[in-house]
């Protein structure tokens, strides 16, 4: 099939760009069913979705393989790919019908898109379908230059763009598609639209429960269906890397908890403190076994007060993880993976309070600082969500270090302490979401963590606009420290001579190290070396 051949060519040339294609196509076809498209139109939609970015083949390597922020000139080239794609498709009769759809898949409902400034229903319907699915996937998953926001936050963003960037009809259809995808474990005895969960995953809340009994009954965190499907799809792919598995697991709290718990049971292993080590310990088969019985949650979590709390906790957890990852990269922290998993699970104790007390909302008063809300929890229920989270993780058999970091994340202020970095990331995420934080505490924590004023300013500016992260590591880097330094400087655009000056070595030494890097990473040029190392989280 011509479309598959073109998709294969793009995968070979730019695997980072092509990586989202299967998910976009699958969502688009589901959305097409919601819109009652006939079989012929669905077939055209699949072709157009698969080749939507084929125009990227005509762009230079400096743009297609970029792993850092692009310049305005680079973006101008990127924005030409719909036109280039149409031109290429029109030369091939088998896929020529998809040309106009590909040309318009970056138009906006409000007329502010490109290349033709079309608006409303003048944009082809299939282009609008692809645009909505593409927008969701682009925000949800990791890209080489930034960390994804996760499925829940991505859907929130897509909803916000309904009627401006995106067609409201296709947005509503995507919401329905994602909700239907959460039904594989529906109970025949119940309404077919409601996902069956284990009793301990969603207990009745007619009356307040004792916190200790709630902790003992809370044994599993439901998983969002899109995250679950994405992980299984990743496991089934022969060319999967450990970093991609880590990324898929970290996109959901339930998956993170399940894989971390399973990893602790591996014989001969030290207590695991991050998802990357758990992936190495379990392997694809072990990961699949650890998640296959998890209950799937209706998407989005909005059908009860508890599900609203769970949805909000997931969105905030991903925001804090992005802030923690950005902070770790800014400071060059060695325990980046440990910090990230603590950030993902830092508010898991809120789910305990939400199960025990129906009136608990988690963040009812966002005019109060996080510290003040913790004090209110202690006054109302005798324990705060941070302490409860530590108890819960201990009961689940997770490492003492992780449980301690979660328990102390609202009061830690020690230099070099993981809980301190999580506390700072939590405050940065709240600030980015326009919530109230204690600015003096924020500045003090930044100082304790070694973050300069300029560094803090850059992170505060960056967080609302992007995830700004690369892939997670899942295996030890084969590069030496000097090789890593050279490749890192190369990724920032420095020439061989400039790298030599920066590191105090000769240009020939830089070239020799890079040749060794190519051999170690099994690549043929510097662009692929940077892409590979970035994907694996080694630079």
C-alpha positions as CSV (number, residue, x, y, z in Angstrom):
1,X,0.0,0.0,0.0
2,X,1.4,3.4,-1.0
3,X,0.3,5.1,2.2
4,X,2.1,2.5,4.3
5,X,5.2,2.8,2.2
6,X,5.2,6.6,2.7
7,X,4.7,6.1,6.4
8,X,7.6,3.7,6.5
9,X,9.8,6.2,4.7
10,X,9.0,8.9,7.2
11,X,9.6,6.4,10.1
12,X,13.1,5.7,8.7
13,X,13.9,9.3,8.2
14,X,12.3,10.9,11.3
15,X,11.1,8.2,13.8
16,X,10.3,10.9,16.4
17,X,7.8,12.6,14.1
18,X,6.3,9.3,12.9
19,X,5.9,7.8,16.3
20,X,2.5,9.3,17.0
21,X,1.0,8.1,13.6
22,X,-0.6,4.9,14.8
23,X,-2.3,6.5,17.7
24,X,-3.6,9.4,15.6
25,X,-5.0,7.0,13.0
26,X,-6.7,4.8,15.6
27,X,-8.3,7.8,17.3
28,X,-9.3,9.3,14.0
29,X,-11.0,6.1,12.9
30,X,-12.8,5.9,16.2
31,X,-13.9,9.5,15.8
32,X,-15.0,8.7,12.3
33,X,-17.3,6.0,13.6
34,X,-18.8,8.5,16.1
35,X,-19.5,10.8,13.1
36,X,-21.1,7.9,11.2
37,X,-18.7,8.1,8.3
38,X,-19.2,5.5,5.6
39,X,-16.6,2.8,4.9
40,X,-15.2,4.6,1.8
41,X,-14.7,7.8,3.7
42,X,-13.2,6.0,6.7
43,X,-10.7,4.4,4.3
44,X,-9.7,7.8,3.0
45,X,-9.4,9.1,6.5
46,X,-7.0,6.3,7.4
47,X,-4.8,7.1,4.4
48,X,-4.8,10.8,5.1
49,X,-4.0,10.3,8.8
50,X,-1.2,8.0,8.0
51,X,0.5,10.4,5.4
52,X,-0.5,13.7,7.1
53,X,3.2,14.6,7.8
54,X,4.7,13.1,4.7
55,X,5.8,16.6,3.6
56,X,8.5,16.4,6.3
57,X,10.4,14.2,4.0
58,X,11.3,17.3,1.9
59,X,12.7,19.2,4.8
60,X,16.4,19.4,5.9
61,X,17.8,17.2,8.6
62,X,18.5,20.3,10.8
63,X,14.8,20.7,11.2
64,X,13.4,17.1,10.9
65,X,15.9,15.7,13.4
66,X,16.1,18.6,15.8
67,X,15.9,17.7,19.4
68,X,16.0,21.3,20.8
69,X,13.9,24.3,20.4
70,X,13.4,25.5,16.8
71,X,14.1,29.0,15.5
72,X,11.5,31.1,13.8
73,X,13.1,30.2,10.4
74,X,12.9,26.5,11.3
75,X,9.2,26.8,12.2
76,X,8.6,28.5,8.8
77,X,10.0,25.4,7.2
78,X,7.9,23.1,9.5
79,X,4.8,25.0,8.6
80,X,5.3,24.3,4.9
81,X,4.9,20.6,5.3
82,X,1.2,20.4,4.6
83,X,1.7,22.0,1.1
84,X,4.7,19.9,0.4
85,X,2.7,16.8,1.5
86,X,-0.1,17.7,-0.9
87,X,2.3,18.2,-3.8
88,X,3.9,14.8,-3.1
89,X,0.6,13.0,-2.9
90,X,-0.8,14.5,-6.1
91,X,2.1,12.8,-7.9
92,X,0.8,9.4,-6.8
93,X,-2.6,8.4,-8.1
94,X,-3.3,5.9,-5.4
95,X,-3.2,8.5,-2.6
96,X,-3.9,11.7,-4.6
97,X,-7.4,12.0,-3.0
98,X,-5.8,12.6,0.4
99,X,-3.8,15.6,-0.9
100,X,-6.4,18.3,0.0
101,X,-7.0,16.7,3.4
102,X,-3.3,16.7,4.2
103,X,-3.0,20.3,3.0
104,X,-5.7,21.5,5.4
105,X,-4.9,19.4,8.5
106,X,-3.3,22.4,10.3
107,X,-6.1,24.9,9.5
108,X,-8.0,26.3,12.5
109,X,-11.7,26.5,13.1
110,X,-11.3,30.2,13.8
111,X,-9.3,30.9,10.6
112,X,-6.0,31.3,12.3
113,X,-4.3,28.2,10.9
114,X,-2.1,27.5,7.8
115,X,-1.4,27.4,4.9
116,X,-4.6,29.0,3.5
117,X,-6.4,30.5,6.6
118,X,-9.5,28.4,6.1
119,X,-12.2,28.5,8.8
120,X,-15.2,26.6,10.0
121,X,-16.8,24.2,7.7
122,X,-14.7,25.4,4.7
123,X,-12.0,23.1,6.2
124,X,-12.6,19.6,4.9
125,X,-14.3,17.4,7.6
126,X,-11.5,14.8,7.5
127,X,-8.9,17.5,8.0
128,X,-10.8,18.6,11.1
129,X,-11.0,15.1,12.4
130,X,-7.2,14.6,11.9
131,X,-6.5,18.0,13.5
132,X,-8.4,17.2,16.6
133,X,-6.8,13.8,17.1
134,X,-3.3,15.2,16.2
135,X,-3.7,18.0,18.8
136,X,-4.7,15.5,21.5
137,X,-1.8,13.1,20.8
138,X,0.8,15.9,20.3
139,X,0.0,17.2,23.8
140,X,-0.4,13.8,25.5
141,X,2.8,12.0,24.6
142,X,6.5,12.8,24.9
143,X,8.4,14.4,22.0
144,X,12.2,14.5,21.8
145,X,12.3,18.2,23.1
146,X,9.6,18.1,25.7
147,X,7.6,15.8,28.1
148,X,4.0,15.0,27.3
149,X,1.2,16.2,29.6
150,X,-0.7,12.9,29.7
151,X,-4.1,11.9,28.4
152,X,-6.2,13.7,31.0
153,X,-4.5,17.0,30.7
154,X,-4.4,16.7,26.9
155,X,-8.2,16.2,26.7
156,X,-8.7,19.2,29.0
157,X,-6.6,21.3,26.6
158,X,-8.5,20.0,23.5
159,X,-11.7,20.9,25.2
160,X,-10.5,24.4,25.8
161,X,-9.6,24.8,22.1
162,X,-13.1,23.7,21.0
163,X,-14.6,26.5,18.9
164,X,-11.3,28.2,18.5
165,X,-8.5,26.0,17.1
166,X,-10.7,22.9,16.8
167,X,-14.2,22.0,15.4
168,X,-16.6,21.5,18.4
169,X,-18.2,18.6,16.7
170,X,-15.0,16.7,16.4
171,X,-13.9,17.6,19.9
172,X,-17.2,16.1,21.3
173,X,-16.6,13.1,19.1
174,X,-13.2,12.6,20.5
175,X,-14.5,12.7,24.0
176,X,-17.0,10.1,23.2
177,X,-14.4,7.9,21.4
178,X,-12.1,8.0,24.5
179,X,-15.1,7.2,26.8
180,X,-16.0,4.2,24.6
181,X,-12.4,3.0,24.7
182,X,-12.7,2.7,28.5
183,X,-15.4,-0.1,28.3
184,X,-13.5,-3.3,27.7
185,X,-14.2,-4.4,31.3
186,X,-17.8,-3.3,31.6
187,X,-19.9,-5.4,33.8
188,X,-22.9,-7.0,32.0
189,X,-25.0,-6.5,35.2
190,X,-24.4,-2.8,35.1
191,X,-24.9,0.0,32.6
192,X,-22.6,-0.8,29.6
193,X,-21.1,2.7,29.7
194,X,-19.8,2.3,33.2
195,X,-16.5,0.6,33.8
196,X,-16.4,-2.2,36.3
197,X,-13.6,-1.8,38.9
198,X,-12.5,-3.9,41.8
199,X,-14.4,-3.1,45.0
200,X,-11.3,-1.7,46.7
201,X,-10.7,0.7,43.7
202,X,-14.0,2.5,44.1
203,X,-15.6,1.9,47.5
204,X,-19.0,3.2,48.4
205,X,-18.9,6.6,50.2
206,X,-22.3,6.8,51.8
207,X,-20.6,7.6,55.2
208,X,-17.1,8.6,56.4
209,X,-14.7,5.8,56.9
210,X,-11.8,5.4,59.3
211,X,-8.6,6.4,57.5
212,X,-6.7,3.3,58.6
213,X,-9.4,1.0,57.2
214,X,-9.5,3.1,54.0
215,X,-5.8,2.6,53.5
216,X,-6.1,-1.1,54.1
217,X,-8.9,-1.4,51.5
218,X,-7.3,0.8,48.9
219,X,-5.3,-1.7,46.9
220,X,-5.3,-0.6,43.3
221,X,-5.5,2.7,41.3
222,X,-7.7,2.6,38.2
223,X,-5.9,3.3,34.9
224,X,-7.1,5.6,32.2
225,X,-7.9,3.4,29.1
226,X,-5.9,5.4,26.6
227,X,-2.8,5.1,28.8
228,X,-3.4,1.4,29.2
229,X,-3.9,0.8,25.5
230,X,-0.8,2.9,24.7
231,X,1.4,0.7,27.0
232,X,0.1,-2.5,25.5
233,X,0.7,-1.2,22.0
234,X,4.2,-0.3,23.0
235,X,4.9,-3.7,24.5
236,X,3.6,-5.4,21.3
237,X,6.0,-3.4,19.1
238,X,9.1,-5.3,18.2
239,X,11.2,-2.1,17.9
240,X,10.2,-0.8,21.4
241,X,12.9,0.8,23.5
242,X,13.0,0.8,27.3
243,X,12.6,4.5,27.3
244,X,9.3,4.3,25.4
245,X,8.0,1.8,27.9
246,X,9.0,4.1,30.8
247,X,7.3,7.1,29.1
248,X,4.1,5.1,28.6
249,X,4.0,3.9,32.2
250,X,4.8,7.4,33.7
251,X,1.8,8.8,31.7
252,X,-0.6,7.3,34.3
253,X,-0.5,7.1,38.1
254,X,-2.2,3.6,38.2
255,X,0.4,2.2,35.7
256,X,3.2,3.7,37.7
257,X,2.0,2.2,41.0
258,X,1.4,-1.2,39.5
259,X,4.8,-1.5,37.7
260,X,6.7,-0.2,40.8
261,X,4.9,-2.7,43.0
262,X,5.6,-5.6,40.7
263,X,9.3,-4.5,40.3
264,X,9.8,-4.7,44.1
265,X,9.1,-8.5,44.0
266,X,12.0,-9.3,41.6
267,X,14.4,-11.6,43.4
268,X,17.8,-10.2,44.2
269,X,16.8,-6.6,43.5
270,X,17.5,-3.7,45.8
271,X,14.5,-1.6,46.7
272,X,13.4,0.2,43.4
273,X,13.0,3.9,43.6
274,X,12.0,4.7,40.0
275,X,10.1,3.5,37.0
276,X,13.2,3.1,34.8
277,X,14.7,0.5,37.1
278,X,11.4,-1.3,37.4
279,X,11.2,-1.6,33.6
280,X,14.7,-3.1,33.5
281,X,13.8,-5.5,36.3
282,X,10.5,-6.7,34.8
283,X,11.0,-6.6,31.0
284,X,8.1,-6.3,28.6
285,X,6.5,-9.6,29.7
286,X,6.6,-8.8,33.4
287,X,5.2,-5.3,32.7
288,X,2.3,-6.7,30.8
289,X,1.6,-9.2,33.6
290,X,1.7,-6.5,36.2
291,X,-1.0,-4.3,34.5
292,X,-3.3,-6.8,32.7
293,X,-5.8,-7.1,35.6
294,X,-5.9,-3.4,36.5
295,X,-9.4,-1.8,36.4
296,X,-9.9,0.7,33.6
297,X,-11.5,4.0,34.5
298,X,-14.2,5.8,32.6
299,X,-12.6,8.6,30.6
300,X,-12.7,11.3,31.7
301,X,-13.1,10.9,35.5
302,X,-16.2,13.1,35.9
303,X,-19.0,10.8,37.0
304,X,-18.7,11.2,40.8
305,X,-16.9,13.5,43.3
306,X,-14.2,10.8,43.8
307,X,-13.6,10.6,40.1
308,X,-13.4,14.4,39.8
309,X,-10.7,14.2,42.5
310,X,-8.9,11.4,40.8
311,X,-9.0,13.3,37.4
312,X,-7.6,16.5,39.1
313,X,-4.9,14.6,40.9
314,X,-3.7,13.0,37.6
315,X,-3.6,16.3,35.8
316,X,-1.7,17.9,38.7
317,X,0.7,15.0,39.0
318,X,1.7,15.3,35.4
319,X,2.2,19.0,35.8
320,X,4.4,18.5,38.9
321,X,6.3,15.7,37.0
322,X,7.0,18.1,34.1
323,X,8.2,20.8,36.6
324,X,10.4,18.2,38.4
325,X,11.9,17.0,35.2
326,X,12.6,20.6,34.0
327,X,14.1,21.4,37.4
328,X,16.3,18.2,37.4
329,X,17.6,19.1,33.9
330,X,18.3,22.7,34.8
331,X,20.3,21.7,37.9
332,X,21.9,18.5,36.3
333,X,20.6,16.4,39.2
334,X,21.8,12.8,39.2
335,X,18.6,11.3,40.7
336,X,16.3,12.6,38.0
337,X,14.3,9.3,37.7
338,X,13.8,9.1,41.5
339,X,12.6,12.7,41.7
340,X,10.2,12.1,38.8
341,X,8.4,9.1,40.3
342,X,8.1,10.9,43.7
343,X,6.6,13.8,41.8
344,X,4.1,11.6,40.0
345,X,2.9,10.0,43.3
346,X,3.3,13.0,45.6
347,X,-0.5,13.5,46.1
348,X,-1.7,9.9,46.1
349,X,-2.8,10.4,49.7
350,X,-5.5,12.7,48.5
351,X,-7.2,9.6,47.0
352,X,-7.3,8.1,50.5
353,X,-9.0,11.2,51.9
354,X,-11.4,11.3,49.0
355,X,-12.4,7.7,49.7
356,X,-12.8,8.2,53.4
357,X,-14.6,11.5,53.3
358,X,-17.0,12.4,50.5
359,X,-16.8,16.1,51.4
360,X,-13.0,16.2,50.7
361,X,-12.2,17.9,47.4
362,X,-8.4,18.0,47.5
363,X,-8.1,21.6,46.5
364,X,-11.3,23.3,47.3
365,X,-9.8,26.7,48.2
366,X,-7.1,27.6,45.6
367,X,-6.8,31.0,47.2
368,X,-4.8,29.3,50.1
369,X,-1.2,28.2,49.7
370,X,-0.5,24.4,49.6
371,X,1.0,24.6,53.1
372,X,-2.2,26.2,54.5
373,X,-4.3,23.5,52.8
374,X,-2.2,20.8,54.5
375,X,-2.7,22.5,57.9
376,X,-6.5,22.5,57.3
377,X,-6.4,18.8,56.5
378,X,-4.6,18.0,59.7
379,X,-7.1,20.1,61.7
380,X,-10.1,18.5,60.0
381,X,-9.1,14.8,59.8
382,X,-6.0,14.5,62.0
383,X,-3.7,13.6,59.1
384,X,-2.7,15.4,55.8
385,X,-2.6,13.8,52.4
386,X,1.2,13.8,52.3
387,X,1.5,11.6,55.4
388,X,-1.3,9.4,54.2
389,X,0.5,9.0,50.9
390,X,3.7,7.8,52.6
391,X,1.7,5.3,54.7
392,X,-0.1,4.0,51.5
393,X,3.1,3.5,49.6
394,X,4.7,1.7,52.6
395,X,1.7,-0.6,52.7
396,X,2.1,-1.3,49.0
397,X,5.7,-2.4,49.6
398,X,7.3,0.4,47.8
399,X,10.7,1.7,48.9
400,X,11.1,3.5,52.2
401,X,12.9,6.3,50.4
402,X,10.0,6.9,48.0
403,X,7.4,6.7,50.8
404,X,9.5,9.2,52.9
405,X,9.8,11.6,50.0
406,X,6.1,11.6,49.4
407,X,5.3,12.0,53.1
408,X,7.6,15.0,53.5
409,X,7.0,16.8,50.3
410,X,5.2,19.7,51.9
411,X,7.7,20.4,54.6
412,X,11.1,19.4,53.3
413,X,13.7,22.1,52.9
414,X,17.1,20.3,53.1
415,X,19.8,20.8,50.5
416,X,20.0,17.9,48.0
417,X,16.9,16.2,49.4
418,X,14.5,14.6,46.8
419,X,11.5,15.7,48.8
420,X,12.7,19.3,48.6
421,X,13.0,19.1,44.9
422,X,9.4,17.7,44.7
423,X,8.2,20.4,47.0
424,X,9.7,23.1,44.8
425,X,8.3,21.4,41.6
426,X,4.9,21.3,43.3
427,X,5.0,25.0,44.0
428,X,6.2,25.7,40.4
429,X,3.3,23.7,39.0
430,X,0.8,25.5,41.2
431,X,2.3,28.8,40.2
432,X,2.1,27.9,36.5
433,X,-1.6,26.9,37.0
434,X,-2.3,30.4,38.6
435,X,-2.8,28.9,42.1
436,X,-1.6,30.8,45.2
437,X,1.8,30.0,46.5
438,X,4.0,31.6,49.2
439,X,6.5,33.5,47.1
440,X,9.1,33.8,49.8
441,X,9.0,30.1,50.4
442,X,9.3,29.5,46.7
443,X,12.4,31.7,46.5
444,X,14.0,30.2,49.6
445,X,13.5,26.7,48.2
446,X,15.0,27.7,44.9
447,X,18.0,29.0,46.7
448,X,18.3,25.8,48.8
449,X,18.2,23.7,45.7
450,X,20.9,25.8,44.0
451,X,18.6,27.3,41.4
452,X,19.6,30.8,40.3
453,X,17.2,33.6,39.9
454,X,17.6,33.5,36.2
455,X,17.1,29.7,36.2
456,X,13.9,30.1,38.3
457,X,12.6,32.8,35.9
458,X,13.3,30.6,32.9
459,X,11.4,27.6,34.4
460,X,8.4,29.8,35.5
461,X,8.2,31.2,32.0
462,X,8.6,27.9,30.3
463,X,6.2,25.6,32.3
464,X,2.8,27.0,31.1
465,X,3.9,26.7,27.5
466,X,5.6,23.3,27.2
467,X,6.6,20.1,29.0
468,X,10.2,20.8,28.0
469,X,11.6,17.3,28.6
470,X,13.3,14.5,26.8
471,X,12.7,10.8,26.9
472,X,13.2,8.8,30.1
473,X,16.1,6.5,30.4
474,X,15.6,2.7,31.0
475,X,19.1,1.4,30.6
476,X,22.6,2.5,31.5
477,X,24.3,4.8,28.9
478,X,27.2,3.2,27.0
479,X,28.9,6.5,26.7
480,X,31.7,7.8,28.9
481,X,31.4,11.1,30.8
482,X,33.6,12.9,28.2
483,X,31.6,11.4,25.3
484,X,28.4,12.5,27.0
485,X,29.7,16.0,27.4
486,X,30.8,16.2,23.8
487,X,27.4,14.9,22.5
488,X,25.5,17.3,24.8
489,X,27.4,20.3,23.4
490,X,26.9,19.0,19.9
491,X,23.2,18.9,20.5
492,X,23.3,22.6,21.4
493,X,24.7,23.5,18.0
494,X,28.4,23.9,18.9
495,X,30.9,23.1,16.2
496,X,33.8,20.7,16.8
497,X,36.3,23.5,17.3
498,X,34.0,25.3,19.8
499,X,33.5,22.0,21.7
500,X,37.2,21.6,21.9
501,X,37.7,25.0,23.3
502,X,34.8,24.5,25.8
503,X,36.3,21.2,27.1
504,X,40.0,22.1,26.7
505,X,40.8,19.4,24.2
506,X,41.9,19.4,20.5
507,X,39.4,19.2,17.6
508,X,40.9,15.9,16.6
509,X,40.2,14.5,20.1
510,X,36.6,15.7,19.7
511,X,36.3,13.9,16.4
512,X,37.8,10.7,17.9
513,X,35.3,10.7,20.7
514,X,32.4,11.3,18.4
515,X,33.6,8.3,16.2
516,X,33.5,6.2,19.4
517,X,30.0,7.5,20.2
518,X,28.7,6.5,16.7
519,X,30.0,3.0,17.3
520,X,28.5,2.8,20.8
521,X,25.1,4.0,19.7
522,X,25.2,2.1,16.3
523,X,24.5,5.2,14.2
524,X,26.1,6.7,11.2
525,X,26.0,10.5,11.9
526,X,25.8,13.1,14.6
527,X,22.1,13.9,14.1
528,X,21.1,10.3,14.7
529,X,23.5,10.1,17.6
530,X,21.9,13.2,19.3
531,X,18.4,11.8,18.6
532,X,19.2,8.4,20.0
533,X,20.9,9.7,23.1
534,X,18.1,12.2,23.7
535,X,15.4,9.5,23.2
536,X,17.1,7.3,25.9
537,X,17.6,10.2,28.3
538,X,21.4,10.0,28.2
539,X,21.9,13.7,27.4
